[in-house]
């Protein structure tokens, strides 16, 4: 297993397929089946943000991905954001997520002391994972509208103390 920054010529179709696999596995029971059934590999475009992406490989196969960079919300200027982190179901709970998150946070720590992310309100295991890295829930859940439907999400934030 090794982690590295994405390169422009990486196989981003494989990365998008990883997103689809993880969403259908991890969110079954958390999101309506109709929502998950509408997703396709074309839902995601990881090639657009390749410069802010870390990939985990098992041999030549991409088994994990984490995207992070400057905050996308104007009210969080000067913050960093974890955009996404996904690990293939067959290699979950083997330290891949921890390695990806550590790589992303190390890069973000070079430019900011504050990082936030959004997570599904129903995804308690992901929230526990983020708490291990010092993230805390900020506000109550809110609805976020996507083309496939609405998601109930919470924001979690982390402030690095020197």
ABEGO torsion letter per residue (X at the ends): XBBBBBBAABBAAAAAAAAAAAAAAAABGABBAAAAAABBAAABBAAAAAAABBBBBBEABBABBBBBEBBABAAABGBBBBABBBBBAAABGAGAAAAAAAAAAAAAAAABABBBBBBBAABAAAAAAAAAAGBBBABBBBBBBBAAEBBBBBBBBBBBBX
